[in-house]
Amino acid sequence: MNDLLQGIQAEDGAAVAAADVPKAVTAGRLVYADGATQVFAIDGRTSYTERGGDSAGEWYVDDHGRFCSFWPPSYRACYALRWIVEDTRIVGLRFTGLGDGVTFEGRYE
């Protein structure tokens, strides 16, 4: 487990507390089912790599404690974050779009 996640007691499928969102997303590179990867920096920047192409965006926790991202020039979305836990170990995050309900999973590399 990444040092940033030590001390967090999580169950599979449990919501990530707003206070833990920065730790959760910056704990390591996330790998998605399609092979794309994403890195979140503590300063609010994010980089998404898919099929050799990179795109840069921003992430933040909004006033309601929700994880949100912004991809210039105009795409903005917020997600419910849930832990992925296997054998008591946090292995990733499940993102569910608050507007469309689409769910995808990222596993720590």
N, C-alpha and C positions, 0 to 999 in steps of 0.2 A: 504494500500500500504506500502511496505517495505520502511524504511527510506532511503535506498540507492537509491531508485528510485524517491524520492521526487524531484520536479523541472524538471523532464524529461517530456516533452510534446510529447506524442506519439499517433499515430492513428493506428487502427487495420491494420496490414499488412505492415506498414511502416518499412523500413530498420532500424536496430539498427546502429547508428553512431559508427564508430570505437572507438571514445573516450568513448562511453557509454558501450561498450562490457564488460569490467571488472565489472561494476556495475550491468549490466543485468544478467550475469551468476552467480555472487556471492550473489545476492539479497535474495536467499532462496533456499531451497531444491526444485527440480523440480520433478514432478510426471508425468509419461508418460501414454499413453492410456492403455498399457498392465500391468500397476501397478508397473513397474520398477521405481526406484528413482535415482536421481543423485545429488550430492553436489559438487560444485566448490569452492575451497578455493582461497583466494586472492593471495596466493603464487604460484599458477599455478598447484596445485594438484587437482585431481578429483577422486571421488569414485562413482561407478555405482553399484547399488544393484538390482539383478533380481532373483526372486524365492529363496531368502535366500542366494544367493552367491554374494560376493563382488569382484569387480575388480578395480584396481587402475591404473590411467593414469595421463596424464598431459594435460593442456590446455594453449593456448597462442594466442596472436594477432600477426599475421605475418607482414612482412614489407609492405604489401598491405592493411593492416587494416582489414584483414579477421580473423574470429574466427577459430581456428584449434585445433585439439586434437591429442594426441599420446598415443597409447596403446601398451606397450611393448609386444613382442619384436620388432614388425615392422609396426604395423598398424598406418597410419597417414592419416587424412582427414581434409578438410576445408569446412566450411559451410557459407551460407548466413544466417544471423539472422534477423528475423522480429518479431515485437512486436505482442502479442495477447492482444487486448484491448476490454473490455466489459464495457459499460456504463461509459466511460471515465476513467476507472481504468485499469492499466496494470496488467494482470493476468497470463502472461506466455510468452514463446518464441517459435517461429516456426523455426526449423532448416532445411535448404535445402542443401543437399550435392552438392558441386560444381563439383564433378566428375561424379556423377550418378543421380543427380536430385531428389533423394529420400527425402521426407519430413516427419518430425515427430514433434510433439508438446509436450512441457513440460509446465506444469502449476505449479505456485508457490504453495507450500503447506501452 
